[in-house]
Amino acid sequence: MHFVSLPYFHFIKHIAYMAHSFPATTLHPLPTATTLRRHQPNLTHLISTATSLSHLKQIHAQILTNHHNHHHLFHLLLSSLSFPSYALSLLSFIPSDVPPPPQLSNKIFKHLSRSKNPHNTLFFFQAMQNRAYPIDRFCFPPLLKAASKSLSLSEGKMIHGLAAKLGFDSDPFVETAVMGMYAACGLISEARLVFDKMPHRDVVTWNIMIDGYCQSQLFDDALALLEEMKSSGTEPDGRIFTTIISACSRGGNLEIGKLVYQHLSENNIVIDSHLQIALLNMYASSGVMDMAKSLYDKMKPKNVVASTAMISGYSKVGNLDAARLVFDEMVDKDLVCWSAMISGYADSDKPQEGLRIYHEMQQYGIKPDQVTMLSVISACARLGALDQAKRIHRDVDEKGFGRALPINNALIDMYAKCGSLGEANKVFSRMRRKNVISWTSMISAFAIHGDVDNALSHFQRMKFENVEPNWVTFVGVLYACSHGGLDEEGQKAFQSMMNEYGITPRLEHYGCMVDLYGRANRLIEALELVESMPMAPNVVVWGSLMAACKIHGEFELGEFAAKRLLEIEPDHDGAHVFLSNIYAKERQWESVGAVRQRMKDKGISKERGSSMIEMDNEIHTFLTADRSHKQTDEIYAKLDEVVGKVKQAGYAPNTNCVLVDLNEDEKKEAVLWHSEKLALCCGLISREKRSSIRIIKNLRICEDCHNFMKIASKVLDTEIVIRDRTRFHHCRDGLCSCNDYW
């Protein structure tokens, strides 16, 4: 253990100066040495009432200047425990041969073990052991509690050994603390050995042991111990059931939780408010909202903890309307509640609403914490609006979160998803400390923007700086290779992941490899990889193969992949649409009708294509052939103008992507009214002088729009950035960053 002492050579050298140089407003005038000798209680009173570090240091200066008794330093030490580093340094001013007052160690350990930083308890313990200060049995429970809270197993074992050496290990309070320490540090078998040797066990002892099993996810052992407890004649109280239910909630073990709830009901055990909230939280976190709502409706009154659990639960199952209803009905909202609502929207298709909630929260004077800001950044990343991203970044800096590692990692992801690779790289470059998430975020940013060279060079730099990649890093690397057409490099990375780093491939890696082979038109190898997977292929894997078949016109294999996908997820809209499309291309209109009838019967609808553009701090959304915008006439006039210019530059509408039974002129008209073209024209008529226009598309951009945007970027002398479902397309001077490989 290490601690930092305060630099006291200046302090000692200038004691006299310190004693007389503080302004009168800082502290009431301190008594003179003569007065202090006459009125010793005055100094005791000053120490007891001191509230600031500077105040304590002034008193310290007076004590040393006027050579007061050492018991004043001990008193000052106890009053300084809110400033642990300073308090620890005070020990050096007390001669080692001066005996401490009774109970000093106990008072110090008890106070520090309750603080936010329990490590300080262990630092003091080491320092006081070095001075041979006496220690009694009452010191061990707070010491062991500090070791538990800080998960300091080696220190905990040493303290246990000392307790045994001094003969205190049979004290019931020490035994309970030892057991709790081992349980908290994950040595559940050691905890059980201590528990089994205890001659007397009260409810607290049983509760700690049961909680230890729950923390280790050993629920069967916890329930067996609960039965043993009842057999021993000790009646479990509500706290024990709350402990088990809370652990089930954290571990997602709903079945055990249901058994406990059934036991409560069958034995008519009174469910207090704590147990009621634990049950509600368990059902809500597991997505069983009917049970959660039943418990919530019975609560009178409804507190903020229960309401927040309901908001999180409804958000998790995608019922944001119900979550918002609970939120709006709350009278008193705390930060956790606001954060839960923001997080719910951030993870949904309504990220803009999450940002509105964030701004509303600030109007109520509630200051966000790091968790809140992470949700806000996530919402902005999902929305993809760069101007809003920059405002959120300013908020982050103004509120003092600018140096937090998780925040910076999230900012890299946000800027990347908002289309500004440059800003993402700026955040990354300025970070003083980077972890594997930082490097992975930057590699993934380069990957989705099609900058495969930088993605791979950062991967090499990461390894050079001895940051070991994890499985997520390799997803980013494989994605970059796939979208960059580097199938050989992708194969090497896949092999390196397994052979060099010992990472077992997950479905995500297989999905990337199938995509990589598929894009490179190595469809047989892609199929062979799918068939050789050690786990069952999921929707993503079959979907990657299906998409590759669509790109390369391999409809027979594509049909096979789509049907395998539908076996896993019968209501998958993409697979139905794919089958409908390939039948339409083959003009098998009867098969098209059958697929569409099946979709109609099952209530499956194709996700509508939509595009968004941020202009003048406002988000504008368009559907295909949309005429709902307030500037519709101007937008369509601009569209006619742009179409004329791009046609002169060689553009011709590609109607192959129109798979409905229309005549050729109708197909050409339909292509020209795609949502991204409308968004582009909105940007052209609304924008100030900008170097680029940024569009967010919810689906994969079609071949016609992709070609249109490339040519438009040249004839309009404007960079056009499109974020579609899978990647970014930076169109400049008639070329795209994807090199037409997407």
C-alpha positions in Angstrom: 0.0 0.0 0.0 1.2 3.5 -0.8 0.0 6.9 0.3 1.1 10.4 -0.4 2.2 12.6 2.5 1.7 16.4 2.3 4.8 18.5 1.6 5.4 19.7 5.2 9.0 21.1 5.0 7.5 24.5 3.9 4.8 24.1 6.6 7.4 23.6 9.4 9.7 26.2 8.1 7.1 28.9 8.1 5.0 28.0 11.1 5.2 31.5 12.6 4.3 33.1 9.3 1.3 30.8 8.9 0.1 31.6 12.4 -0.2 35.3 11.7 -0.7 35.8 8.0 -4.2 34.6 7.4 -6.9 37.3 6.8 -9.3 37.9 9.6 -12.2 36.7 7.5 -10.8 33.2 7.2 -10.9 32.4 10.9 -11.8 34.1 14.2 -8.6 35.6 15.8 -6.7 32.8 17.4 -5.7 33.2 21.1 -2.2 34.2 22.0 0.1 31.7 23.7 -0.5 33.4 27.1 -4.2 33.2 26.7 -4.0 29.6 25.6 -2.1 28.6 28.7 -4.7 30.3 30.9 -7.7 29.0 28.9 -6.7 25.5 27.6 -10.3 24.6 26.8 -10.3 27.3 24.1 -8.0 25.3 21.9 -10.1 22.1 22.4 -13.1 24.1 21.3 -11.4 25.5 18.2 -10.3 22.0 17.1 -13.8 20.6 17.7 -15.5 23.4 15.6 -12.9 23.5 12.8 -14.6 22.8 9.4 -12.0 23.4 6.7 -8.5 22.2 5.9 -7.1 25.7 6.1 -8.7 26.2 9.6 -7.1 22.9 10.8 -3.7 23.9 9.5 -3.8 27.2 11.3 -4.6 25.4 14.6 -1.8 23.0 13.9 0.6 25.9 13.4 -0.5 27.4 16.8 0.0 24.1 18.5 3.5 23.7 17.2 4.4 27.4 17.8 3.3 27.4 21.4 4.5 23.9 22.3 1.2 22.6 23.5 0.6 19.1 24.9 0.6 16.3 22.4 -2.9 15.4 23.3 -4.0 18.4 21.3 -2.3 16.8 18.2 -4.3 13.6 18.8 -7.4 15.6 19.1 -6.5 17.5 15.9 -5.9 14.1 14.2 -9.4 12.8 15.0 -10.9 16.1 13.8 -9.0 15.9 10.5 -10.2 12.5 9.3 -12.4 14.1 6.6 -9.0 15.0 5.0 -7.2 11.7 5.2 -3.9 12.6 3.6 -3.5 15.6 6.0 -4.6 13.5 9.0 -2.1 10.8 8.1 0.7 13.3 7.9 -0.1 14.5 11.4 1.2 11.3 12.8 4.7 12.4 11.9 4.5 15.3 14.3 3.7 13.1 17.3 6.8 11.5 18.9 6.7 7.7 18.7 7.2 7.3 22.4 4.1 9.3 23.3 1.3 6.9 24.0 -2.0 7.5 22.2 -5.2 8.1 24.1 -7.5 5.1 24.7 -9.7 4.0 21.8 -7.8 6.2 19.3 -7.3 3.4 16.8 -10.9 2.2 17.1 -12.2 5.7 16.5 -10.0 6.3 13.5 -10.8 2.9 11.8 -14.5 3.2 12.5 -14.7 6.7 10.9 -12.6 5.9 7.8 -14.3 2.5 7.1 -17.5 4.4 6.6 -16.0 6.8 4.0 -16.2 6.7 0.3 -12.5 5.6 0.1 -12.1 2.7 2.5 -8.4 2.2 1.4 -7.6 5.1 3.7 -8.5 2.8 6.7 -5.8 0.4 5.5 -3.3 3.1 5.0 -3.8 4.3 8.6 -3.7 0.8 9.9 -0.2 0.3 8.3 1.0 3.6 9.7 -0.3 2.9 13.2 1.2 -0.6 13.2 4.6 0.9 12.3 4.2 3.1 15.4 3.2 0.0 17.5 -0.1 1.7 18.6 -2.3 -0.7 20.6 -5.2 -2.4 18.9 -8.1 -4.2 20.5 -10.9 -6.5 19.3 -13.1 -3.6 18.5 -10.7 -2.4 15.8 -11.0 -5.5 13.6 -14.7 -5.3 12.4 -14.1 -1.8 10.8 -10.7 -2.9 9.4 -12.3 -6.0 7.8 -15.2 -3.9 6.6 -12.7 -1.6 4.8 -10.9 -4.6 3.2 -14.4 -5.9 2.1 -15.4 -2.6 0.5 -12.1 -2.1 -1.2 -11.8 -5.8 -2.2 -8.4 -5.9 -0.7 -8.0 -9.6 -0.2 -4.3 -9.7 0.8 -4.8 -7.0 3.4 -7.9 -8.8 4.6 -6.0 -12.0 5.1 -3.3 -10.3 7.0 -5.8 -8.6 9.3 -7.5 -12.0 9.8 -4.1 -13.5 10.7 -3.4 -10.7 13.2 -6.8 -11.2 14.8 -6.1 -14.9 15.3 -2.6 -14.1 16.7 -4.1 -11.8 19.3 -6.8 -14.3 20.2 -9.7 -12.2 18.8 -10.8 -14.6 16.0 -13.4 -16.2 18.2 -15.2 -12.9 18.9 -18.6 -13.2 17.2 -18.3 -9.6 15.7 -14.8 -10.4 14.3 -15.9 -13.8 13.0 -18.8 -12.1 11.2 -16.5 -9.5 9.7 -14.0 -12.1 8.6 -16.7 -14.1 6.9 -18.1 -11.0 5.1 -14.6 -10.1 3.9 -14.0 -13.4 2.3 -17.5 -13.4 0.7 -17.0 -9.9 -0.7 -13.6 -10.8 -2.1 -15.0 -13.9 -3.9 -13.6 -16.6 -1.6 -17.0 -18.1 -0.8 -15.6 -21.4 0.3 -13.4 -19.6 2.9 -16.3 -17.6 4.0 -18.3 -20.8 4.5 -15.5 -22.4 6.6 -15.6 -19.5 9.0 -19.4 -19.6 9.0 -19.5 -23.3 9.8 -17.1 -22.9 12.7 -19.2 -20.2 14.4 -20.9 -21.5 17.5 -23.5 -18.7 17.5 -25.1 -17.3 14.4 -27.6 -14.4 14.5 -29.8 -13.2 11.6 -27.0 -10.8 10.4 -24.5 -13.7 10.1 -27.0 -15.8 8.0 -27.8 -12.8 5.9 -24.1 -12.1 5.1 -23.5 -15.8 4.1 -26.6 -15.9 2.0 -25.6 -12.6 0.3 -22.2 -14.1 -0.4 -23.7 -17.0 -2.2 -25.9 -14.6 -4.2 -23.0 -12.4 -5.1 -21.2 -15.4 -6.5 -24.3 -16.4 -8.4 -24.7 -19.6 -6.3 -28.4 -19.4 -5.9 -29.0 -23.1 -5.2 -26.5 -22.8 -2.3 -28.3 -19.6 -1.1 -31.7 -21.4 -1.1 -30.2 -24.4 0.6 -28.7 -22.2 3.4 -32.1 -20.5 3.7 -33.7 -23.8 4.5 -30.9 -24.7 6.9 -31.5 -21.3 8.6 -35.2 -22.1 9.1 -34.3 -25.6 10.4 -31.9 -24.0 13.0 -34.8 -22.1 14.5 -33.6 -18.7 13.2 -36.4 -17.0 11.4 -35.4 -15.2 8.2 -36.4 -11.5 8.1 -37.3 -9.3 5.2 -33.7 -8.2 4.7 -32.6 -11.8 3.7 -35.4 -12.1 1.2 -34.5 -8.6 -0.1 -30.9 -9.7 -0.5 -31.8 -12.8 -2.5 -34.3 -11.0 -4.7 -31.9 -8.1 -5.4 -29.2 -10.6 -6.4 -31.6 -12.3 -8.7 -32.3 -9.0 -10.3 -28.6 -8.2 -10.8 -27.8 -11.6 -12.1 -30.9 -11.9 -14.3 -32.0 -15.1 -12.5 -35.8 -14.7 -12.7 -36.6 -18.3 -12.0 -35.0 -18.3 -8.5 -36.7 -14.9 -7.8 -40.1 -16.4 -8.7 -39.5 -19.3 -6.3 -38.7 -16.8 -3.5 -41.8 -14.8 -4.3 -43.9 -18.0 -4.3 -42.4 -18.8 -0.9 -43.3 -15.4 0.4 -46.9 -15.7 -0.8 -47.4 -19.3 0.5 -46.1 -18.4 3.9 -48.0 -15.1 4.2 -44.7 -13.3 4.9 -45.2 -9.6 5.2 -43.7 -7.8 2.2 -42.2 -4.5 3.5 -41.4 -1.5 1.2 -37.8 -2.6 0.7 -38.8 -6.1 -0.4 -41.6 -4.7 -2.5 -39.1 -2.5 -4.4 -36.7 -5.4 -4.8 -39.4 -7.6 -6.3 -40.6 -4.8 -8.6 -37.0 -4.1 -9.8 -36.4 -7.8 -10.4 -39.5 -8.2 -12.6 -38.8 -4.8 -14.4 -35.1 -5.6 -15.1 -36.2 -9.0 -16.5 -38.8 -7.3 -18.8 -41.8 -9.0 -17.0 -43.7 -5.7 -17.0 -47.1 -7.1 -16.2 -45.9 -8.4 -12.8 -43.8 -5.2 -12.2 -46.9 -3.1 -13.0 -49.0 -5.2 -10.6 -46.6 -4.5 -7.8 -46.2 -0.9 -8.8 -49.9 -0.2 -8.8 -50.2 -1.5 -5.2 -47.6 0.9 -3.9 -49.0 3.8 -1.9 -47.3 6.2 -2.2 -45.1 5.5 -5.2 -41.5 6.5 -4.5 -38.8 7.6 -7.0 -36.9 4.3 -6.8 -39.8 2.3 -7.8 -40.8 4.7 -10.6 -37.3 4.7 -11.9 -37.3 0.9 -12.0 -40.5 1.0 -14.1 -39.1 3.6 -16.5 -36.0 1.4 -17.0 -38.1 -1.7 -17.4 -40.5 -0.3 -19.9 -37.5 1.2 -21.9 -35.8 -2.1 -21.9 -38.8 -3.8 -23.6 -39.2 -0.9 -26.0 -42.4 0.5 -24.6 -41.2 4.1 -24.3 -44.8 5.5 -24.2 -45.4 3.6 -21.0 -42.0 4.7 -19.6 -42.8 8.4 -20.4 -46.2 8.1 -18.8 -44.6 6.9 -15.5 -42.0 9.7 -15.8 -44.5 12.4 -16.5 -46.7 11.3 -13.5 -43.8 11.6 -11.1 -44.0 14.6 -8.8 -40.4 14.5 -7.5 -37.7 13.5 -10.0 -34.0 12.9 -9.0 -31.0 12.7 -11.3 -31.2 8.9 -11.6 -34.8 9.1 -12.8 -33.9 11.8 -15.5 -30.9 9.7 -16.6 -33.1 6.6 -16.9 -35.5 8.4 -19.2 -32.7 9.9 -21.3 -31.0 6.4 -21.6 -34.3 4.9 -22.7 -34.6 7.3 -25.6 -30.9 7.1 -26.4 -31.2 3.3 -27.0 -34.4 3.7 -29.1 -35.3 5.2 -32.4 -36.2 8.5 -30.6 -32.7 9.8 -29.6 -33.8 13.4 -30.3 -36.4 13.1 -27.5 -33.6 12.0 -25.2 -31.8 15.3 -25.9 -35.0 17.2 -25.3 -35.3 15.5 -21.9 -31.7 16.4 -21.1 -32.3 20.1 -21.9 -35.5 20.1 -19.8 -33.6 18.5 -16.9 -31.1 21.4 -17.0 -34.0 23.9 -16.9 -35.0 22.4 -13.6 -31.6 23.0 -12.3 -30.5 19.4 -12.0 -26.9 18.9 -12.8 -25.9 15.8 -14.8 -23.3 13.3 -13.7 -21.0 11.2 -15.8 -23.7 8.5 -16.3 -26.2 11.0 -17.6 -23.6 12.5 -20.0 -22.8 9.1 -21.4 -26.5 8.6 -22.2 -26.7 12.1 -23.7 -23.6 11.4 -25.9 -25.1 8.0 -26.9 -28.3 9.7 -27.9 -26.4 12.3 -30.0 -24.4 9.5 -31.7 -27.5 7.7 -32.6 -29.1 10.8 -34.0 -26.0 11.6 -36.1 -26.4 15.4 -35.9 -23.0 17.0 -35.9 -24.0 20.5 -34.7 -25.8 19.0 -31.7 -22.7 16.8 -31.1 -20.5 19.9 -30.9 -22.9 21.5 -28.4 -22.9 18.4 -26.3 -19.1 18.4 -26.3 -19.1 22.0 -25.1 -21.5 20.9 -22.3 -19.1 18.1 -21.4 -16.2 20.5 -21.0 -18.2 23.2 -19.2 -19.4 20.6 -16.6 -16.0 19.3 -15.9 -16.2 15.9 -17.5 -13.7 16.6 -20.3 -10.9 14.5 -18.9 -12.9 11.5 -17.9 -11.7 8.4 -19.9 -15.2 6.9 -20.5 -16.5 10.3 -21.6 -13.7 10.7 -24.2 -14.2 7.2 -25.5 -17.9 8.0 -26.0 -17.1 11.3 -27.7 -14.9 9.4 -30.2 -17.8 7.2 -31.1 -20.3 10.1 -31.2 -18.2 12.2 -33.6 -17.6 9.1 -35.8 -21.3 8.4 -36.0 -22.1 12.1 -36.6 -19.8 12.0 -39.7 -16.8 13.9 -38.5 -13.8 11.5 -38.4 -11.6 14.6 -37.9 -13.2 15.6 -34.7 -13.2 12.0 -33.5 -9.4 11.9 -34.2 -8.9 15.2 -32.3 -10.5 13.8 -29.2 -8.4 10.6 -29.5 -5.1 12.5 -30.1 -5.7 14.8 -27.1 -6.4 12.0 -24.6 -3.6 11.7 -22.0 -4.6 8.2 -21.2 -6.0 5.6 -23.6 -7.3 2.1 -22.8 -8.4 -0.7 -25.1 -11.8 0.9 -25.5 -10.2 4.2 -26.7 -8.2 2.4 -29.4 -11.1 0.2 -30.4 -13.4 3.2 -30.7 -10.9 4.9 -33.0 -10.3 1.8 -35.1 -14.0 1.3 -35.5 -14.5 4.9 -36.4 -12.0 4.6 -39.3 -13.7 1.3 -40.3 -17.2 2.7 -40.7 -15.8 5.7 -42.7 -14.0 3.4 -45.1 -10.5 4.5 -44.0 -9.1 1.0 -43.8 -5.4 2.2 -44.0 -5.8 4.2 -40.8 -7.9 1.5 -39.1 -5.1 -1.0 -39.6 -2.3 1.4 -38.8 -4.0 2.3 -35.5 -4.3 -1.4 -34.8 -0.6 -1.8 -35.2 0.1 1.3 -33.1 -2.1 -0.1 -30.4 -0.1 -3.3 -30.2 3.2 -1.4 -30.3 2.0 0.5 -27.2 1.4 -2.8 -25.5 -2.4 -2.3 -25.3 -3.8 -5.8 -25.9 -6.8 -5.9 -28.3 -10.0 -7.6 -27.1 -12.7 -9.3 -29.1 -14.5 -6.0 -29.9 -11.2 -4.6 -31.4 -11.1 -7.5 -33.8 -14.7 -6.9 -34.8 -13.6 -3.4 -35.8 -10.5 -4.7 -37.7 -12.5 -7.3 -39.6 -15.2 -4.8 -40.4 -12.5 -2.5 -41.8 -11.0 -5.3 -43.9 -14.5 -6.3 -45.1 -15.6 -2.8 -46.2 -12.1 -2.1 -47.7 -12.1 -5.2 -49.8 -9.0 -6.6 -48.0 -10.0 -10.2 -47.7 -6.5 -11.5 -47.3 -5.7 -9.1 -44.5 -9.0 -10.0 -42.9 -8.1 -13.7 -42.9 -4.8 -12.9 -41.3 -6.5 -10.9 -38.6 -9.0 -13.6 -37.9 -6.2 -16.2 -37.5 -4.1 -13.8 -35.4 -7.1 -13.3 -33.0 -7.3 -17.0 -32.4 -3.6 -18.1 -32.5 -1.8 -15.0 -31.1 -4.4 -13.7 -28.6 -6.3 -16.8 -27.8 -9.7 -15.2 -28.4 -12.4 -17.6 -29.3 -14.4 -16.3 -32.3 -17.9 -15.1 -31.5 -20.9 -14.8 -33.8 -19.9 -11.2 -34.5 -16.5 -12.3 -35.9 -18.1 -15.0 -38.0 -20.6 -12.4 -39.3 -17.7 -10.1 -40.3 -15.9 -13.0 -42.0 -19.0 -14.1 -44.0 -19.5 -10.5 -45.0 -15.8 -10.2 -46.0 -15.9 -13.3 -48.2 -19.3 -12.3 -49.5 -18.2 -8.8 -50.6 -15.2 -10.3 -52.3 -17.5 -12.7 -54.2 -16.0 -15.7 -52.5 -19.5 -17.0 -51.7 -18.6 -20.7 -51.6 -16.0 -20.0 -48.9 -18.5 -17.9 -47.1 -21.0 -20.8 -47.1 -18.3 -23.2 -46.0 -17.4 -21.0 -43.1 -21.1 -20.8 -42.1 -21.4 -24.6 -42.2 -18.2 -25.1 -40.2 -19.1 -22.7 -37.3 -19.0 -24.3 -33.9 -22.3 -22.6 -32.9 -25.6 -22.2 -34.8 -25.5 -19.3 -37.2 -27.7 -16.4 -36.2 -29.7 -13.8 -38.1 -26.6 -11.6 -38.7 -24.6 -14.4 -40.2 -27.4 -15.6 -42.6 -28.2 -11.9 -43.3 -24.6 -11.2 -44.3 -24.6 -14.1 -46.7 -28.0 -13.0 -48.1 -26.8 -9.4 -48.6 -23.7 -10.7 -50.4 -25.8 -12.8 -52.7 -27.9 -9.7 -53.5 -24.8 -7.7 -54.4 -23.4 -10.4 -56.8 -26.7 -11.6 -58.2 -26.4 -15.1 -56.8 -30.2 -15.5 -56.2 -30.3 -19.2 -55.7 -27.8 -19.1 -52.8 -29.5 -15.9 -51.6 -32.9 -17.6 -51.5 -31.3 -20.4 -49.5 -29.8 -18.0 -47.0 -33.1 -16.0 -46.7 -35.1 -19.1 -45.9 -32.5 -20.2 -43.2 -32.8 -16.8 -41.7 -36.6 -17.0 -41.6 -36.4 -20.3 -39.8 -34.7 -18.4 -37.0 -36.8 -15.3 -37.2 -40.0 -16.0 -39.1 -41.1 -12.3 -39.0 -37.8 -10.9 -40.3 -38.9 -8.1 -42.7 -35.6 -8.0 -44.6 -35.7 -11.6 -45.6 -39.3 -11.4 -46.8 -38.4 -8.3 -48.8 -35.3 -10.0 -50.2 -37.3 -13.0 -51.4 -40.0 -10.6 -52.8 -37.3 -8.6 -54.6 -35.4 -11.6 -56.2 -38.8 -13.0 -57.4 -39.6 -9.6 -58.8 -36.3 -9.3 -60.6 -37.0 -12.7 -62.2 -40.6 -11.4 -62.9 -42.1 -14.3 -60.9 -45.0 -12.1 -59.9 -47.0 -15.0 -58.5 -44.2 -15.7 -56.0 -44.0 -12.0 -55.2 -47.7 -12.0 -54.5 -47.4 -15.0 -52.2 -44.6 -13.5 -50.2 -46.4 -10.2 -49.8 -49.6 -11.9 -48.9 -47.7 -13.8 -46.2 -46.3 -10.5 -44.9 -49.8 -9.0 -44.9 -51.2 -12.0 -43.0 -48.5 -11.8 -40.4 -48.6 -8.0 -40.1 -45.0 -7.8 -41.4 -44.2 -4.5 -43.1 -41.0 -3.4 -44.9 -39.2 -0.7 -42.9 -39.8 2.5 -44.8 -36.7 4.4 -46.1 -36.2 7.7 -44.5 -33.5 10.4 -44.5 -32.6 13.1 -42.0 -30.6 16.3 -42.3 -29.7 18.8 -39.6 -30.0 22.4 -40.7 -30.1 25.5 -38.5 -30.2 23.5 -35.3 -33.3 21.6 -36.5 -33.7 18.0 -37.7 -35.6 17.6 -41.0 -36.9 14.1 -41.9 -38.0 12.9 -45.3 -39.7 9.8 -46.7 -39.8 8.7 -50.3 -41.9 11.1 -52.4 -42.5 13.1 -49.2 -44.5 16.3 -49.5 -45.0 17.2 -45.9 -42.2 19.6 -45.5 -43.1 23.3 -45.2 -40.7 24.1 -48.1 -41.9 21.2 -50.3 -42.3 23.4 -53.5 -38.8 24.8 -53.2 -37.3 21.4 -52.5 -38.8 19.8 -55.5 -37.9 22.8 -57.7 -34.3 22.5 -56.5 -34.5 18.7 -57.2 -35.5 19.4 -60.8 -32.6 21.8 -61.1 -30.0 19.3 -59.6 -31.4 16.4 -61.7 -30.9 18.5 -64.8 -27.2 19.3 -63.9 -26.3 15.7 -63.0 -27.9 14.4 -66.2 -25.7 16.7 -68.1 -22.7 15.2 -66.3 -23.7 11.7 -67.3 -26.3 10.5 -64.7 -29.1 8.2 -65.9 -31.7 6.9 -63.4 -31.1 3.3 -62.5 -34.5 1.7 -62.2 -33.2 -1.8 -61.3 -33.8 -1.0 -57.6 -37.5 -0.3 -58.2 -39.0 -3.7 -57.7 -42.7 -2.9 -58.0 -44.7 -3.5 -61.2 -44.5 0.0 -62.8 -43.8 1.1 -66.3 -40.3 2.5 -67.0 -41.3 6.2 -66.8 -43.0 5.7 -63.4 -39.9 3.8 -62.2 -37.7 6.7 -63.2 -39.9 9.2 -61.3 -40.0 6.9 -58.2 -36.2 6.7 -58.2 -35.8 10.5 -58.3 -38.0 11.0 -55.3 -36.0 8.8 -52.9 -35.7 10.4 -49.4 -31.9 11.1 -49.5 -32.3 13.2 -52.7 -35.0 15.2 -51.0 -32.8 15.7 -47.9 -29.9 16.8 -50.2 -32.1 19.5 -51.8 -33.4 20.6 -48.5 -29.8 21.2 -47.5 -29.0 23.0 -50.7 -31.8 25.5 -50.3 -31.4 26.0 -46.5 -27.8 25.9 -45.8 -25.4 28.7 -45.0 -22.0 28.6 -46.7 -20.8 25.1 -45.8 -18.2 22.8 -47.1 -20.3 19.7 -46.8 -23.9 18.4 -46.5 -24.5 15.5 -44.1 -27.4 13.1 -44.5 -28.5 10.2 -42.3 -30.3 7.3 -44.1 -32.0 4.5 -42.1 -31.4 1.8 -44.7 -28.6 0.9 -47.1 -28.3 3.5 -49.8 -29.4 2.2 -53.2 -27.2 2.1 -56.3 -29.0 4.9 -58.0 -28.8 7.3 -55.1 -25.2 6.4 -54.5 -24.3 7.3 -58.1 -26.5 10.4 -58.0 -24.6 11.7 -54.9 -21.2 11.1 -56.4 -22.0 13.1 -59.5 -23.8 15.8 -57.5 -20.8 16.3 -55.3 -18.8 17.2 -58.4 -21.3 19.4 -60.3 -22.3 21.2 -57.1 -18.7 21.4 -55.8 -19.9 20.2 -52.4 -18.9 17.3 -50.2 -21.9 15.1 -49.5 -21.6 12.7 -46.5 -24.2 10.0 -46.1 -24.5 7.7 -43.1 -26.5 4.6 -44.2 -27.3 1.5 -42.1 -23.8 0.0 -42.4 -21.2 2.8 -43.1 -20.4 6.3 -44.2 -20.1 7.5 -47.8 -18.0 10.6 -48.3 -18.7 11.8 -51.8 -16.2 14.4 -53.2 -15.4 15.4 -56.8 -17.5 12.5 -58.3 -15.9 9.8 -56.1 -17.0 8.0 -52.9 -14.8 6.9 -50.0 -16.3 3.4 -50.3 -14.8 3.0 -53.7 -18.2 1.7 -54.8 -17.6 -1.3 -52.5 -20.5 -1.3 -50.0 
